[in-house]
């Protein structure tokens, strides 16, 4: 349900409490956001979350569902975190997806280890399956990944690298050269572009040169994971799809995420029903363009 204004939502909430005999409190209100909580000490909020988790396990055998709570000394446990790995998604990823996993620190906060340990159990042997992680530039995430997935391949999201670079150097030429360096497909091409950066601004060159080359430029990518992605677009796209739901109650949020995943899987299946080529459509189109260009 979508409300036109804060006042309309508050009135609807009050009407609901009168109708069903609930006792709630509005907290942390501002001009556009309202949060309402139950005043009852033994409110079944966490119980409801656990019920939802059990229902997911019952209807999706083989899935991994974990609910994390904070124990309270004089009241019911407080909801803290929720991990869901649906069996269909897990099996589908292992069977047919490219071995690239995007992590967004916005949803992990300080819970890196808890999430990554569970992910490790679901994914299995990351060395055998040749997983590769693509990360933003947040501190703490890379060490956490390496602690759980020792010596696993990882990359930086170049958009985040470019964004941080742009805070210090506003030159359009320099900012464009960051992408030229990242897109370079050979070491000679990469070195030429880095020299161009150095000639314009040595400090900018030093900033780029300090990052591991195999983590942000195609010229130095490992050949083990056969993927050439340099941006964490999958996470950004997912964030955009659930932007409205992120402000809703936890059960509404996770259910909307589940439905979004199911719609995406069904949509992709329909697109590929009559597709006959070996390469995915995006790569096939890219190959055709490069073939045309190489013929001239």
C-alpha positions as CSV (number, residue, x, y, z in Angstrom):
1,X,0.0,0.0,0.0
2,X,1.3,3.5,-1.0
3,X,0.4,6.6,1.0
4,X,0.4,10.1,-0.5
5,X,1.7,11.8,2.6
6,X,3.1,11.3,6.1
7,X,-0.2,12.5,7.6
8,X,-2.2,10.0,5.5
9,X,0.0,7.1,6.7
10,X,-0.2,8.2,10.4
11,X,-4.0,8.4,10.2
12,X,-4.3,5.0,8.5
13,X,-2.1,3.6,11.2
14,X,-4.2,5.1,14.0
15,X,-7.4,3.8,12.4
16,X,-5.8,0.3,12.2
17,X,-4.8,0.4,15.9
18,X,-8.3,1.4,16.9
19,X,-9.9,-1.4,14.8
20,X,-7.6,-4.1,16.0
21,X,-6.9,-2.9,19.6
22,X,-3.2,-2.3,19.1
23,X,-1.0,0.0,21.0
24,X,1.8,1.6,19.0
25,X,4.2,4.5,19.4
26,X,5.5,6.8,16.6
27,X,9.2,7.3,16.9
28,X,12.0,9.0,14.8
29,X,9.6,11.1,12.7
30,X,10.9,13.6,10.2
31,X,9.2,15.5,7.3
32,X,8.8,12.4,5.0
33,X,9.5,9.3,7.2
34,X,7.6,7.8,10.0
35,X,8.5,4.7,12.1
36,X,5.9,3.0,14.3
37,X,6.7,0.4,17.0
38,X,4.6,-1.8,19.2
39,X,4.4,-0.7,22.9
40,X,3.8,-4.2,24.1
41,X,6.9,-5.8,25.8
42,X,6.2,-9.3,24.4
43,X,5.4,-8.2,20.9
44,X,5.7,-11.3,18.6
45,X,7.9,-9.4,16.0
46,X,10.9,-11.8,16.2
47,X,8.5,-14.8,16.4
48,X,6.9,-13.7,13.2
49,X,10.3,-13.4,11.5
50,X,11.2,-16.9,12.6
51,X,7.9,-18.2,11.3
52,X,8.6,-16.7,8.0
53,X,12.1,-18.3,8.0
54,X,10.6,-21.7,8.8
55,X,8.0,-21.3,6.0
56,X,10.8,-20.5,3.5
57,X,12.7,-23.7,4.6
58,X,9.5,-25.8,4.3
59,X,8.6,-24.5,0.8
60,X,12.2,-24.3,-0.5
61,X,14.0,-27.5,0.6
62,X,17.7,-27.3,0.6
63,X,17.8,-23.6,1.3
64,X,19.8,-21.9,4.0
65,X,17.9,-19.4,6.2
66,X,19.5,-17.8,9.3
67,X,17.9,-15.2,11.6
68,X,20.2,-13.2,13.8
69,X,18.9,-11.5,16.9
70,X,20.3,-9.4,19.8
71,X,19.4,-10.8,23.2
72,X,17.8,-8.3,25.5
73,X,18.0,-8.7,29.3
74,X,14.5,-7.8,30.1
75,X,12.5,-8.1,26.9
76,X,12.1,-10.2,23.8
77,X,15.1,-10.6,21.4
78,X,15.7,-7.8,19.0
79,X,15.9,-8.5,15.3
80,X,19.4,-7.9,13.9
81,X,20.0,-9.6,10.6
82,X,18.6,-12.1,8.1
83,X,20.5,-14.5,5.7
84,X,18.6,-16.2,2.8
85,X,20.1,-18.5,0.2
86,X,17.3,-20.2,-1.8
87,X,18.2,-23.6,-3.0
88,X,17.0,-22.9,-6.6
89,X,19.2,-19.8,-6.8
90,X,22.2,-21.6,-5.3
91,X,21.9,-24.6,-7.7
92,X,21.3,-22.3,-10.7
93,X,24.3,-20.1,-9.9
94,X,26.6,-23.1,-9.6
95,X,25.3,-24.7,-12.8
96,X,25.1,-21.9,-15.3
97,X,26.2,-18.4,-14.0
98,X,29.5,-16.7,-14.5
99,X,31.7,-17.2,-11.4
100,X,31.5,-13.5,-10.3
101,X,30.0,-12.5,-7.0
102,X,29.3,-8.8,-6.2
103,X,29.4,-7.6,-2.6
104,X,27.8,-4.3,-1.5
105,X,29.0,-3.1,1.9
106,X,25.8,-1.1,2.3
107,X,23.9,-4.3,3.4
108,X,26.8,-5.8,5.4
109,X,27.8,-3.0,7.7
110,X,30.0,-4.7,10.4
111,X,28.6,-8.2,9.7
112,X,31.1,-9.2,7.1
113,X,32.3,-12.4,8.8
114,X,28.8,-13.7,9.6
115,X,27.5,-13.3,6.1
116,X,30.7,-14.5,4.4
117,X,30.9,-17.7,6.5
118,X,27.4,-18.6,5.6
119,X,28.0,-17.8,1.9
120,X,31.2,-20.0,2.0
121,X,29.1,-23.0,3.2
122,X,26.6,-22.5,0.5
123,X,29.1,-22.0,-2.4
124,X,31.4,-24.8,-1.5
125,X,35.0,-25.0,-2.7
126,X,35.7,-21.5,-4.1
127,X,39.0,-22.6,-5.6
128,X,37.6,-25.5,-7.5
129,X,34.7,-23.4,-8.7
130,X,37.0,-20.4,-9.5
131,X,34.8,-17.8,-7.8
132,X,35.8,-14.2,-8.2
133,X,34.5,-11.3,-6.0
134,X,34.0,-7.8,-7.1
135,X,33.9,-5.2,-4.3
136,X,33.5,-1.6,-3.6
137,X,36.3,0.4,-2.0
138,X,35.1,0.3,1.6
139,X,37.7,-0.4,4.3
140,X,37.4,-3.8,6.0
141,X,35.6,-5.7,3.3
142,X,38.6,-7.0,1.4
143,X,40.4,-8.3,4.6
144,X,37.1,-10.0,5.6
145,X,36.8,-11.7,2.2
146,X,40.4,-12.9,2.3
147,X,40.0,-14.2,5.8
148,X,37.1,-16.4,4.9
149,X,38.1,-17.1,1.2
150,X,41.9,-17.2,1.5
151,X,43.7,-16.1,-1.7
152,X,40.4,-15.9,-3.7
153,X,40.4,-13.7,-6.8
154,X,38.9,-10.3,-6.1
155,X,38.4,-7.0,-8.1
156,X,37.5,-3.5,-7.3
157,X,34.5,-1.8,-8.8
158,X,36.1,0.7,-11.1
159,X,33.1,3.1,-10.7
160,X,33.9,3.4,-7.0
161,X,37.6,3.8,-7.8
162,X,36.8,6.5,-10.3
163,X,34.4,8.2,-7.8
164,X,37.1,8.4,-5.1
165,X,39.6,9.5,-7.7
166,X,37.3,12.3,-8.9
167,X,37.1,13.7,-5.4
168,X,40.8,14.7,-5.6
169,X,41.2,15.4,-9.3
170,X,38.4,17.1,-11.2
171,X,40.1,17.2,-14.6
172,X,37.8,15.6,-17.2
173,X,40.9,14.3,-19.1
174,X,42.2,12.6,-16.0
175,X,38.9,11.1,-15.1
176,X,38.4,9.7,-18.6
177,X,41.9,8.2,-18.4
178,X,40.9,6.1,-15.4
179,X,38.4,4.3,-17.6
180,X,40.9,4.0,-20.4
181,X,43.4,2.3,-18.0
182,X,40.7,0.0,-16.7
183,X,39.5,-0.9,-20.2
184,X,43.0,-1.6,-21.5
185,X,43.2,-5.2,-22.8
186,X,47.0,-5.5,-23.1
187,X,49.8,-4.6,-20.7
188,X,51.3,-2.3,-23.4
189,X,48.0,-0.4,-23.8
190,X,47.7,-0.1,-20.0
191,X,51.2,1.2,-19.6
192,X,50.7,3.8,-22.3
193,X,47.6,5.1,-20.6
194,X,49.3,5.2,-17.2
195,X,52.1,7.2,-18.8
196,X,49.5,9.7,-20.1
197,X,48.2,10.1,-16.5
198,X,51.7,10.6,-15.1
199,X,52.5,13.3,-17.7
200,X,49.4,15.2,-16.6
201,X,49.6,14.8,-12.9
202,X,52.2,12.6,-11.0
203,X,50.1,12.5,-7.8
204,X,47.1,11.1,-9.7
205,X,49.4,8.5,-11.3
206,X,50.7,7.5,-7.8
207,X,47.1,7.1,-6.6
208,X,46.3,4.7,-9.4
209,X,49.6,2.9,-9.3
210,X,49.2,2.0,-5.6
211,X,46.2,-0.3,-6.3
212,X,46.9,-3.9,-7.3
213,X,46.7,-4.0,-11.1
214,X,45.0,-7.4,-11.3
215,X,42.1,-5.9,-9.3
216,X,41.0,-3.1,-11.6
217,X,42.4,-3.3,-15.1
218,X,41.5,-5.9,-17.7
219,X,45.1,-6.1,-18.9
220,X,46.1,-7.7,-15.7
221,X,43.0,-9.8,-14.8
222,X,43.6,-13.4,-14.0
223,X,42.5,-15.8,-16.7
224,X,41.1,-18.3,-14.2
225,X,37.6,-16.7,-13.7
226,X,36.6,-16.1,-17.4
227,X,34.8,-12.8,-16.8
228,X,35.9,-9.2,-17.7
229,X,33.5,-7.2,-15.6
230,X,35.1,-4.1,-14.1
231,X,32.0,-2.6,-12.3
232,X,29.6,-4.0,-9.7
233,X,26.5,-3.2,-11.8
234,X,24.6,-6.3,-10.6
235,X,24.5,-5.0,-7.0
236,X,23.7,-1.5,-8.0
237,X,20.8,-2.8,-10.2
238,X,19.5,-4.9,-7.3
239,X,19.7,-1.9,-5.0
240,X,17.7,0.2,-7.4
241,X,15.0,-2.5,-7.7
242,X,14.3,-2.7,-4.0
243,X,14.9,1.0,-3.2
244,X,11.3,1.6,-2.2
245,X,11.0,-1.6,-0.2
246,X,14.1,-0.8,1.9
247,X,12.1,1.5,4.1
248,X,9.4,-1.1,4.8
249,X,9.2,-3.6,7.6
250,X,11.6,-6.5,7.4
251,X,9.1,-9.2,6.4
252,X,7.7,-7.0,3.6
253,X,11.3,-6.2,2.4
254,X,12.5,-9.8,2.3
255,X,9.3,-11.0,0.6
256,X,9.6,-8.3,-2.0
257,X,13.2,-9.3,-2.6
258,X,12.1,-12.9,-3.0
259,X,9.4,-12.0,-5.5
260,X,11.9,-9.8,-7.4
261,X,14.3,-12.7,-7.8
262,X,11.5,-15.0,-8.9
263,X,10.3,-12.5,-11.5
264,X,13.8,-12.1,-12.8
265,X,14.4,-15.8,-13.1
266,X,11.1,-16.4,-14.9
267,X,11.7,-13.4,-17.3
268,X,15.2,-14.7,-18.2
269,X,13.9,-18.2,-18.8
270,X,11.3,-16.9,-21.2
271,X,13.9,-14.8,-23.1
272,X,16.1,-17.9,-23.5
273,X,13.4,-20.4,-24.5
274,X,14.0,-20.0,-28.2
275,X,17.6,-18.8,-28.0
276,X,19.9,-21.1,-30.0
277,X,23.4,-19.6,-29.9
278,X,26.2,-20.7,-27.6
279,X,27.1,-17.3,-26.2
280,X,24.7,-15.2,-24.1
281,X,23.0,-12.4,-26.1
282,X,25.1,-9.6,-24.7
283,X,28.4,-11.3,-25.5
284,X,27.1,-12.5,-28.8
285,X,26.2,-8.9,-29.9
286,X,29.6,-7.6,-28.6
287,X,31.4,-10.3,-30.6
288,X,29.5,-9.4,-33.8
289,X,30.4,-5.8,-33.4
290,X,34.1,-6.6,-32.9
291,X,34.0,-9.0,-35.9
292,X,32.7,-6.2,-38.1
293,X,35.2,-3.7,-36.8
294,X,38.1,-6.1,-37.3
295,X,37.1,-6.7,-41.0
296,X,37.7,-3.1,-41.9
